[in-house]
Amino acid sequence: MKFTLSWLKDHLETDASVEEITETLTDLGLEVEGVSNPADRLKEFTLGYVKHAEKHPDADKLRVCKVDTDEGEMQIICGAPNAREGITVVVCKPGMYVPGLDITIGVGKIRGVESFGMMASERELELSDEHDGIIELPSGEVGDRFVDWLAANDPSKVDPMIEIAITPNRPDALGVRGIARDLAARGLGTLKPLTVDPVEGGYESPIKVEIAEDTLDGCPLFTGRLIRGVKNGQSPKWLQDRLTAIGLRPISALVDITNYFTFDLNRPLHVFDAAKVAGNLRVHRAAGGETLVALDEKEYTLSAGQMVISDDNGAESIAGIMGGAETGCTDETVDVFLESAFWDHVQIATTGRALKINSDARYRFERGVDPEFTRDGLDLATRMILDLCGGEPSNVVVAGAVPDHSRAYKLNPERVQSLVGMEIPEAEQRQTLTRLGFRLEGNMAHVPSWRPDVLGEADLVEEVARIASLTKLQGKPLPRLTDGIPAPVMTPQQRRQQIARRTCASLGYNEIVSYTFIDQASAALFGGGDDATMLANPISSEMSHMRPALLPGLLQAAARNQARGFADMALFEVGPAFHGGEPGEQHNLISGLLVGRTGPKDVHGASRAVDTFDAKADIEAVLAAIGAPAKVQILRGAEPWWHPGRHGKICLGPKKVLGVFGELHPKVLSEMGIKGAAVAFTIWPDEVPMPRKSGASRGALVQSDLQAVERDFAFVVDDTVEALTLVNAAAGADKALIEDVRVFDEFIGGSLGEGKKSLAITARLQPTDKTLTEKDIEAVSDKIVAKVTKATGGTLRG
Amino acid sequence: MDDLKAKYLGQIADAADESALETIRVAAVGKKGEVALKMRELGKMTPEERQVAGPALNALKDEINSALAAKKAALADAALDARLRTEWLDVTLPSRPTRTGTLHPISQASEELTAIFAEMGFSVAEGPRIDTDWYNFDALNIPGHHPARAEMDTFYMHRAEGDNRPPHVLRTHTSPVQIRSMEKMGAPLRIICPGGVYRADYDQTHTPMFHQVEGLALDKNISMANLKWVLEEFVKSFFEVDEVELRFRASHFPFTEPSAEVDIRCSWKDGTLKIGEGDDWLEILGSGMVHPKVIAAGGIDPEVYQGFAFGIGIDRLAMLKYGIPDLRAFFDSDLRWLRHYGFQCLDVPTLHGGLSR
């Protein structure tokens, strides 16, 4: 919403400066977004008087002028044809910046004669494009500030323009008068009275108006009248200046008048060229399919139920949103039918959104205009049309009635104290509401018709506090809920995510946060991309589906980095993935991705391509950090985006999957544009069981003083036998004695022959009651060999 | 005997290596060595002679043994010194490379603000990213026709043919978690809810996903003055400054009443922001007293309970605190950016140790 200071002063009696006004507006909740004040660039210029002018000795077109200024007499050389003795001019003294020339004036010599500054034209001061001569003022004293002279004699030239943001609850501030009312309530001036003298009509309007029965809820009131014999044309300068200042293009007097009332009093109006209206006007609901070219010269097709104004020829105006081109006013318009109607905000919003029309009328009606002012707006506009265009008004045509908007809420003065925490005397509270137009009857505050947003006691508190200024609010400590040291506030799941993040970072991964929507093709590679997870209105096809997993986002990030010249990286993300489109159909994931080599090539030869066991080490570290049990199963058969033979599922039973690690499928990698090796892991943190124990106790440490013994075994088995099977078999040989079994060597093929491999393990035996004898050790060794042989079909390697 | 002593100590001192030393040991104190032979002669002596000669021989044997041990150690030291003189590394070579991981600034800032609000008794609540339009709008006093709905640039989820429910939305703010938390936990209530939110907007300063933290405090006597204190304390603690000045400006949000936008006093100098001083005001959050209709929508009696709510952009806080210029880069995953603006795994923000290093 834009307006100028002088426009504001039409409604507000005030001496406040532009700075005071803008600061106050922002504080009142009418946030100032910009101020442009022409006076700022003109404030240095003062008036001078040309006492004497004579031809330059060496130039025919130049004159040497003696000019009286506030700093005494100055000699100025001037080439303007109107530079002559006896005129009052605007002086630019040396050192001043001239905006229209973008230079700073200095002392100069022109053809051998010294010149101290210049006398300005309108263009040089950016007042207009006029540059035929210097400014010649009809009045003013030497030394007066030019801005003061303009303010007194041509105020629109120095009228500051203010732009404010209007929150959706304040339709009243979409008119300059509403803004003035807020400022007056704050005490920054007095609201000038607005008098509406009804204009008597001289005859019955030949155009009648009817509202269809089923449309009365959308258009409770329609007023209008014919004004015949008008002379349309350019509107007067003051009106054009106003509209131009707020960025509107003057069109014709009739149209400019409707725009003026839209912004002055938040009263949108419409003018029909009566000669083009066939028969009467009817406000009704579209049957659907009607087409209409609106004033923006676009064709719109109406849907069933949308409100429309029709004549005998059909639809002529999209009710409350935009008039039709067919019946629009032109410079040739002689008879005009003026409309001032009240439209339901919900229906205007719905239709406006459906037709995608953003007009000043829609903007106002969907926020809510003053229903009581419908008829007044018609009279004020009639008066202005008569003043500017002449003509004879008909009697007013009225259909429907002002809808009942009356309501009142109890003003509880203590509520301000209890809700806001400010102490405002009751008398001041009542005064504030009265100034805002509320009518107080005892404790009941009746809401003014222009404030559709006030719908409860809390709104009264808001108005009182807002006008008193929230700037004055003093902070007050919020007492603790409980005395003493606060208890921890994070849930175990939240803690797990935090620990997982920091563990991944400690393992050398960089955390990314990627968009939770990705393209359909990438989503489909990871089991997503179906309609359930699709956005109805994505901003691009790259962001069309909610991600089914974190890996596609990580791979895209890796591909982008590879394109920037980084071949090797470790990335991770912690966040939600989506398995459906309903609230709650999301699950938390932790995913890490290793791409390329373990590091740059180095002098120690440590760099190598990343492999599955890097991913396995990292997933184990993260799982351990978030409290997963150490004893797990490693199964195969995870989703198809993993390399079929080179991945493992870390499970507690076949259905309880804690995570997956391994190589990604080469096809997936090539489709995602990844170069080089890539391994990854994914953890479902919420699948990791919560520890059963309560309390922080670790339990007693059991230590044996007896010496532990380690024995190595090598078995030849089929190359499909998994190491974990062998280890588990060995460990199960004597659970009391065998503390740990580790694989320390794998050897495939060679002298063992095709399809065979050798696995070497170390078993650590920890006695608890007596030192082991050779015989004891031999007995356990035999058991281990027997168990392993039975479980794997292998043999002890000779 | 003195001759013996002088002879062997002299030989030991002159021994060139360990084998020479061994030869000397065998000759002197070995089983058949000169000292042992002398010992055997003790039996032939008178008791008086034996009393003198015995201890003297034993002393001689001890002396030779210690001289042997000392010489042996000295030879070993010399040998080690000689070896070490040959062992030299170019220690200016680089070490074995290790990767250094980082945390994203959003994670770090979220942990920081969680630490601060936990101190003030706020717990951390969560809610779904896809939500119903009831939770995202209606329950927050934003009915279907409300202009605020259109202004929010909402992302809608696809609706299958024949499913006539209103489409679900990607939550446009963390405020739906207010309603869900009220339903779940009742009053009194103090929660923050950090998390991702969505608006269909993408330009220099907007990304279609960003992060907010919602705050909600409900009790019987909470006022806007308490809100101001909480925010002052938060901002001071988060930006790690001693003093801040907040400016409350009246504004409007459908779900709070009265509503206020909050500005913080700051200065911009040479592209650097300083919080708590200067003549500029920077808008940092929106807040207000929870609208009675919203409290009722959460299943709590607004006649009994009242309170405040606020919403702050986490990404924006991180940008201001850590001097990160571009929001879009947060989601671009550029390694250089992650490494430069990221945080070390042990940079755990605490109130006792400090939030940042």
Boltz contact constraints between the chains, C-beta under 6 A:
constraints:
  - contact:
      token1: [A, 27]
      token2: [B, 249]
      max_distance: 6.0
  - contact:
      token1: [A, 28]
      token2: [B, 250]
      max_distance: 6.0
  - contact:
      token1: [A, 29]
      token2: [B, 250]
      max_distance: 6.0
  - contact:
      token1: [A, 29]
      token2: [B, 251]
      max_distance: 6.0
  - contact:
      token1: [A, 167]
      token2: [B, 252]
      max_distance: 6.0
  - contact:
      token1: [A, 168]
      token2: [B, 147]
      max_distance: 6.0
  - contact:
      token1: [A, 168]
      token2: [B, 148]
      max_distance: 6.0
  - contact:
      token1: [A, 169]
      token2: [B, 252]
      max_distance: 6.0
  - contact:
      token1: [A, 346]
      token2: [B, 145]
      max_distance: 6.0
  - contact:
      token1: [A, 349]
      token2: [B, 145]
      max_distance: 6.0
  - contact:
      token1: [A, 419]
      token2: [B, 289]
      max_distance: 6.0
  - contact:
      token1: [A, 420]
      token2: [B, 224]
      max_distance: 6.0
  - contact:
      token1: [A, 421]
      token2: [B, 223]
      max_distance: 6.0
  - contact:
      token1: [A, 421]
      token2: [B, 224]
      max_distance: 6.0
  - contact:
      token1: [A, 421]
      token2: [B, 225]
      max_distance: 6.0
  - contact:
      token1: [A, 458]
      token2: [B, 257]
      max_distance: 6.0
  - contact:
      token1: [A, 458]
      token2: [B, 292]
      max_distance: 6.0
  - contact:
      token1: [A, 462]
      token2: [B, 257]
      max_distance: 6.0
  - contact:
      token1: [A, 462]
      token2: [B, 258]
      max_distance: 6.0
  - contact:
      token1: [A, 465]
      token2: [B, 258]
      max_distance: 6.0
  - contact:
      token1: [A, 466]
      token2: [B, 250]
      max_distance: 6.0
  - contact:
      token1: [A, 470]
      token2: [B, 248]
      max_distance: 6.0
  - contact:
      token1: [A, 470]
      token2: [B, 250]
      max_distance: 6.0
  - contact:
      token1: [A, 470]
      token2: [B, 260]
      max_distance: 6.0
  - contact:
      token1: [A, 473]
      token2: [B, 225]
      max_distance: 6.0
  - contact:
      token1: [A, 473]
      token2: [B, 228]
      max_distance: 6.0
  - contact:
      token1: [A, 473]
      token2: [B, 248]
      max_distance: 6.0
  - contact:
      token1: [A, 475]
      token2: [B, 228]
      max_distance: 6.0
  - contact:
      token1: [A, 475]
      token2: [B, 229]
      max_distance: 6.0
  - contact:
      token1: [A, 475]
      token2: [B, 232]
      max_distance: 6.0
  - contact:
      token1: [A, 476]
      token2: [B, 225]
      max_distance: 6.0
  - contact:
      token1: [A, 476]
      token2: [B, 226]
      max_distance: 6.0
  - contact:
      token1: [A, 476]
      token2: [B, 229]
      max_distance: 6.0
  - contact:
      token1: [A, 477]
      token2: [B, 229]
      max_distance: 6.0
  - contact:
      token1: [A, 478]
      token2: [B, 226]
      max_distance: 6.0
  - contact:
      token1: [A, 478]
      token2: [B, 229]
      max_distance: 6.0
  - contact:
      token1: [A, 478]
      token2: [B, 230]
      max_distance: 6.0
  - contact:
      token1: [A, 480]
      token2: [B, 121]
      max_distance: 6.0
  - contact:
      token1: [A, 481]
      token2: [B, 121]
      max_distance: 6.0
  - contact:
      token1: [A, 486]
      token2: [B, 121]
      max_distance: 6.0
  - contact:
      token1: [A, 489]
      token2: [B, 118]
      max_distance: 6.0
  - contact:
      token1: [A, 489]
      token2: [B, 123]
      max_distance: 6.0
  - contact:
      token1: [A, 489]
      token2: [B, 124]
      max_distance: 6.0
  - contact:
      token1: [A, 490]
      token2: [B, 124]
      max_distance: 6.0
  - contact:
      token1: [A, 494]
      token2: [B, 124]
      max_distance: 6.0
  - contact:
      token1: [A, 501]
      token2: [B, 103]
      max_distance: 6.0
  - contact:
      token1: [A, 501]
      token2: [B, 107]
      max_distance: 6.0
  - contact:
      token1: [A, 502]
      token2: [B, 345]
      max_distance: 6.0
  - contact:
      token1: [A, 505]
      token2: [B, 101]
      max_distance: 6.0
  - contact:
      token1: [A, 505]
      token2: [B, 102]
      max_distance: 6.0
  - contact:
      token1: [A, 505]
      token2: [B, 103]
      max_distance: 6.0
  - contact:
      token1: [A, 505]
      token2: [B, 345]
      max_distance: 6.0
  - contact:
      token1: [A, 506]
      token2: [B, 345]
      max_distance: 6.0
  - contact:
      token1: [A, 508]
      token2: [B, 99]
      max_distance: 6.0
  - contact:
      token1: [A, 508]
      token2: [B, 101]
      max_distance: 6.0
  - contact:
      token1: [A, 509]
      token2: [B, 101]
      max_distance: 6.0
  - contact:
      token1: [A, 510]
      token2: [B, 101]
      max_distance: 6.0
  - contact:
      token1: [A, 510]
      token2: [B, 102]
      max_distance: 6.0
  - contact:
      token1: [A, 510]
      token2: [B, 338]
      max_distance: 6.0
  - contact:
      token1: [A, 511]
      token2: [B, 103]
      max_distance: 6.0
  - contact:
      token1: [A, 511]
      token2: [B, 104]
      max_distance: 6.0
  - contact:
      token1: [A, 512]
      token2: [B, 333]
      max_distance: 6.0
  - contact:
      token1: [A, 513]
      token2: [B, 104]
      max_distance: 6.0
  - contact:
      token1: [A, 513]
      token2: [B, 106]
      max_distance: 6.0
  - contact:
      token1: [A, 515]
      token2: [B, 209]
      max_distance: 6.0
  - contact:
      token1: [A, 515]
      token2: [B, 331]
      max_distance: 6.0
  - contact:
      token1: [A, 531]
      token2: [B, 158]
      max_distance: 6.0
  - contact:
      token1: [A, 534]
      token2: [B, 158]
      max_distance: 6.0
  - contact:
      token1: [A, 535]
      token2: [B, 155]
      max_distance: 6.0
  - contact:
      token1: [A, 536]
      token2: [B, 156]
      max_distance: 6.0
  - contact:
      token1: [A, 536]
      token2: [B, 158]
      max_distance: 6.0
  - contact:
      token1: [A, 536]
      token2: [B, 167]
      max_distance: 6.0
  - contact:
      token1: [A, 537]
      token2: [B, 156]
      max_distance: 6.0
  - contact:
      token1: [A, 539]
      token2: [B, 200]
      max_distance: 6.0
  - contact:
      token1: [A, 539]
      token2: [B, 202]
      max_distance: 6.0
  - contact:
      token1: [A, 539]
      token2: [B, 208]
      max_distance: 6.0
  - contact:
      token1: [A, 557]
      token2: [B, 333]
      max_distance: 6.0
  - contact:
      token1: [A, 561]
      token2: [B, 335]
      max_distance: 6.0
  - contact:
      token1: [A, 566]
      token2: [B, 335]
      max_distance: 6.0
  - contact:
      token1: [A, 569]
      token2: [B, 335]
      max_distance: 6.0
  - contact:
      token1: [A, 570]
      token2: [B, 99]
      max_distance: 6.0
  - contact:
      token1: [A, 581]
      token2: [B, 157]
      max_distance: 6.0
  - contact:
      token1: [A, 583]
      token2: [B, 128]
      max_distance: 6.0
  - contact:
      token1: [A, 583]
      token2: [B, 130]
      max_distance: 6.0
  - contact:
      token1: [A, 583]
      token2: [B, 131]
      max_distance: 6.0
  - contact:
      token1: [A, 583]
      token2: [B, 132]
      max_distance: 6.0
  - contact:
      token1: [A, 584]
      token2: [B, 128]
      max_distance: 6.0
  - contact:
      token1: [A, 586]
      token2: [B, 128]
      max_distance: 6.0
  - contact:
      token1: [A, 599]
      token2: [B, 97]
      max_distance: 6.0
  - contact:
      token1: [A, 602]
      token2: [B, 97]
      max_distance: 6.0
  - contact:
      token1: [A, 603]
      token2: [B, 93]
      max_distance: 6.0
  - contact:
      token1: [A, 604]
      token2: [B, 96]
      max_distance: 6.0
  - contact:
      token1: [A, 606]
      token2: [B, 96]
      max_distance: 6.0
